[in-house]
Amino acid sequence: MTRATGAIGSLAALALLCALPLAARAQTAPPPPAGSATATPDNAVLLTVLLRHDQARPLAELNAQLAKQGFYKAFPPPGIEVVSWNVVMGIGQIIVLRLPATRLREVNRVLEDTAWGAYRTEFYPTYDYKAVGLAEHEKAR
C-alpha cells in the first residue's frame, strides 16, 4: 500500500466515524417543544387520525398500556383543537384535529411516544372545504 492510498483510506474512515454520531442523533432527536402557534384560517389543517386497535388483545390490556405510556395525559397536545373524537366499532378511534401545519410533527411525535403498541396509526391531513363547496353549490343552483 502506498502512502497516498493509506492517507485516502484514513480520511475515508475518519469521515465515516464523524458521520455516524450525526446519523444516530437524527434518529433519536428529542421531541420539539410544545408549540404556541394556534390554528387560523390561513394556516390551519385538519388531521384525521385513525387509531386501529389490536383486536387480539383485550380492551383492559390496551387501556393499561395507554395509561402506562401516558397517552391521555399527552394527547392532544395543549392548544390543538379536537373537532371530533369517535369510537368506531371494529376499527378503534377516529379523531379529527384542527391545528397549524407547523405543529404537525409535534402531534405525530406525541402519538409515536404514547399510542404505538396499543394502536396502529393512520393519518389523513385535509383542509376545510365546506365554505367553497357550499358556495359552488349555491352558484350552480
VENZI-V814861 format. One line per field, one symbol per residue. ss: DSSP state (H for helix, E for strand, - for the rest). phi: phi as a letter, one per 20 degrees, with the letter a starting at -180 (. if undefined). A space follows every 50 residues. Layout:
BEGIN
ss->???
phi->???
END
This chain:
BEGIN
ss->--HHHHHHHHHHHHHHHHHHHHHHHHH----------------EEEEEEE EEE-----HHHHHHHHHHH-HHHH------EEEEEEEE---EEEEEEEEE HHHHHHHHHHHHHH-E--EEEEEEEE---HHHHHHHHHHH-
phi->.efffffffffffffffffgffffffedfffffgfdfdfcgececdcedd deeefedfgfffffffffemgffedffgneeeebbcedgndpdccdddbf gfdgfffgfffffcdfoecedcccfbcfdgfffffffffff
END
